[in-house]
Amino acid sequence: MTKVVFLGVSSDVPKIAELARTRARAIEVLLPGDSDAAQAEVAVCWSPPPGALARYPRLRLIHAIAAGVDNILCDPELPTLPLCRVVAPDLTVAMTEFITWGVLYYHRDLDRAVANQRNRIWRRTAPAAASSCRVGIMGVGRLGAHVAAELLRMGFNVRGWSRQPKTVDGMESFHGEAQFDDFLGGTDILVCLLPLTEQTRGILNRTTLSALPPGAALIHVGRGGHLVSADVQAMLDEGHLRGAILDVFEKEPLPADSPFWSSPNVIVTPHIAAAASYDSVLEQIEENIRRLQQGEPLLNLVDRGNGY
Ligand SMILES: NC(=O)c1ccc[n+]([C@@H]2O[C@H](COP(=O)([O-])OP(=O)(O)OC[C@H]3O[C@@H](n4cnc5c(N)ncnc54)[C@H](OP(=O)(O)O)[C@@H]3O)[C@@H](O)[C@H]2O)c1
């Protein structure tokens, strides 16, 4: 049995620990207060308190319970150990559904229909062809590439921006800072699916948003740290942005005094775009523990240098 300590602030961590206790025969579940927690070889976590992981001298693997690992990499005392994240089909499907909904919301003018309903206005709009709508996806990784393929299948004009060029059949690929403005300039609906790193923090700012054509919409499902909230609100107030669907925020829960709550062109969702089921998270942890013990390559290893 591998001793695994579960730690972090999310309520999901104890739920996965409970599932592991009942189902995972090769895992001995430990919590930070347990007498033999210091013997743990593996830590499963979300937002562990800074310095917490350094207190486990026998650790060989740190496993996230989610796709993003910014909440772990920000620990200044993080031990130099393999760090794995979650890549799961149910997570990918959920993200694809959420973004498809957001794209259709703007493409089919539902934001305008909702606004008109508030004022009892009956105004019909003709549906435009999906091919006339340019969706720009920032981050063409495990999630972004799947979203792109699905939107292409529906006929949307899809462009992707990443660090390295990408090949997704039918998608126009842009990469690096040099091509960022070209990417933005031809984007009607901007989707942010980036990981939060030193390079991407604050990337949804006035300069970026100004490079979009007037009337563009934003769907933000990356991380709150990407968002310069005051800039997004200003671009909405100025009418440069048509609307924004915001799922993630610097501070979560979103504080009650945030202007986003009452901004007429904003949809606030409480970080619900996508999550892997506890079953699939645990399956992946079990598989990586098996691989660790057999000396096999780990799945979904994070590149610590890149930060994702
Ligand atoms: N809201 C939610 O519920 C929710 C749920 C799950 C995930 N997420 C967010 O989604 C993010 C993406 O997940 P994923 O699994 O698709 O990650 P991933 O597979 O690691 O893909 C990340 C993509 O971002 C690109 N990228 C990274 N830094 C960049 C930079 N400086 N400039 C341009 N492109 C850059 C990468 O480019 P290269 O491929 O060229 O390296 C890659 O295409 C997560 O990190 C998390 O923040 C949110």
The ligand as an SDF file (V2000), in Angstrom:
LIG
                    3D

 48 52  0  0  0  0  0  0  0  0999 V2000
  -12.8440   27.1610  -15.3310 N   0  0  0  0  0  0  0  0  0  0  0  0
  -12.7190   25.8690  -15.1460 C   0  0  0  0  0  0  0  0  0  0  0  0
  -13.6240   25.2080  -14.6290 O   0  0  0  0  0  0  0  0  0  0  0  0
  -11.4550   25.1900  -15.6040 C   0  0  0  0  0  0  0  0  0  0  0  0
  -11.4160   23.7790  -15.6280 C   0  0  0  0  0  0  0  0  0  0  0  0
  -10.2700   23.1700  -16.1090 C   0  0  0  0  0  0  0  0  0  0  0  0
   -9.1850   23.9220  -16.5580 C   0  0  0  0  0  0  0  0  0  0  0  0
   -9.2520   25.2910  -16.5140 N   0  0  0  0  0  0  0  0  0  0  0  0
   -8.1160   26.1110  -16.9920 C   0  0  0  0  0  0  0  0  0  0  0  0
   -7.7690   25.6960  -18.3090 O   0  0  0  0  0  0  0  0  0  0  0  0
   -6.3480   25.7140  -18.4150 C   0  0  0  0  0  0  0  0  0  0  0  0
   -5.8870   24.9190  -19.6220 C   0  0  0  0  0  0  0  0  0  0  0  0
   -6.0000   23.5160  -19.3730 O   0  0  0  0  0  0  0  0  0  0  0  0
   -5.3620   22.4700  -20.4030 P   0  0  0  0  0  0  0  0  0  0  0  0
   -5.4980   21.1450  -19.7560 O   0  0  0  0  0  0  0  0  0  0  0  0
   -5.8860   22.6720  -21.7760 O   0  0  0  0  0  0  0  0  0  0  0  0
   -3.8290   22.9430  -20.3490 O   0  0  0  0  0  0  0  0  0  0  0  0
   -2.6300   22.5360  -21.3250 P   0  0  0  0  0  0  0  0  0  0  0  0
   -2.9150   21.2410  -22.0080 O   0  0  0  0  0  0  0  0  0  0  0  0
   -1.3830   22.6430  -20.5020 O   0  0  0  0  0  0  0  0  0  0  0  0
   -2.6380   23.6660  -22.4570 O   0  0  0  0  0  0  0  0  0  0  0  0
   -2.2090   24.9550  -22.2040 C   0  0  0  0  0  0  0  0  0  0  0  0
   -2.1490   25.7160  -23.5160 C   0  0  0  0  0  0  0  0  0  0  0  0
   -1.8150   27.0890  -23.2250 O   0  0  0  0  0  0  0  0  0  0  0  0
   -0.7540   27.4790  -24.0680 C   0  0  0  0  0  0  0  0  0  0  0  0
    0.0930   28.4900  -23.4080 N   0  0  0  0  0  0  0  0  0  0  0  0
    0.6800   28.4240  -22.1920 C   0  0  0  0  0  0  0  0  0  0  0  0
    1.3930   29.5430  -21.9500 N   0  0  0  0  0  0  0  0  0  0  0  0
    1.2520   30.3240  -23.0470 C   0  0  0  0  0  0  0  0  0  0  0  0
    1.7490   31.5940  -23.4150 C   0  0  0  0  0  0  0  0  0  0  0  0
    2.5620   32.2940  -22.6110 N   0  0  0  0  0  0  0  0  0  0  0  0
    1.4050   32.0920  -24.6310 N   0  0  0  0  0  0  0  0  0  0  0  0
    0.6030   31.3800  -25.4680 C   0  0  0  0  0  0  0  0  0  0  0  0
    0.0870   30.1610  -25.1780 N   0  0  0  0  0  0  0  0  0  0  0  0
    0.4190   29.6460  -23.9810 C   0  0  0  0  0  0  0  0  0  0  0  0
    0.0490   26.2240  -24.3250 C   0  0  0  0  0  0  0  0  0  0  0  0
    0.8320   26.4080  -25.4870 O   0  0  0  0  0  0  0  0  0  0  0  0
    1.8200   25.2290  -26.0400 P   0  0  0  0  0  0  0  0  0  0  0  0
    0.9120   24.0680  -26.3620 O   0  0  0  0  0  0  0  0  0  0  0  0
    2.4250   25.8250  -27.2620 O   0  0  0  0  0  0  0  0  0  0  0  0
    2.7710   24.9180  -24.9390 O   0  0  0  0  0  0  0  0  0  0  0  0
   -1.0810   25.1960  -24.4740 C   0  0  0  0  0  0  0  0  0  0  0  0
   -1.5670   25.2220  -25.7950 O   0  0  0  0  0  0  0  0  0  0  0  0
   -5.9100   25.2030  -17.0390 C   0  0  0  0  0  0  0  0  0  0  0  0
   -4.5620   25.5470  -16.7550 O   0  0  0  0  0  0  0  0  0  0  0  0
   -6.8660   25.9320  -16.1270 C   0  0  0  0  0  0  0  0  0  0  0  0
   -6.3300   27.2070  -15.8210 O   0  0  0  0  0  0  0  0  0  0  0  0
  -10.3580   25.9240  -16.0450 C   0  0  0  0  0  0  0  0  0  0  0  0
  1  2  1  0
  2  3  2  0
  2  4  1  0
  4  5  1  0
  4 48  2  0
  5  6  2  0
  6  7  1  0
  7  8  2  0
  8  9  1  0
  8 48  1  0
  9 10  1  0
  9 46  1  0
 10 11  1  0
 11 12  1  0
 11 44  1  0
 12 13  1  0
 13 14  1  0
 14 15  2  0
 14 16  1  0
 14 17  1  0
 17 18  1  0
 18 19  2  0
 18 20  1  0
 18 21  1  0
 21 22  1  0
 22 23  1  0
 23 24  1  0
 23 42  1  0
 24 25  1  0
 25 26  1  0
 25 36  1  0
 26 27  1  0
 26 35  1  0
 27 28  2  0
 28 29  1  0
 29 30  1  0
 29 35  2  0
 30 31  1  0
 30 32  2  0
 32 33  1  0
 33 34  2  0
 34 35  1  0
 36 37  1  0
 36 42  1  0
 37 38  1  0
 38 39  2  0
 38 40  1  0
 38 41  1  0
 42 43  1  0
 44 45  1  0
 44 46  1  0
 46 47  1  0
M  CHG  2   8   1  16  -1
M  END
$$$$
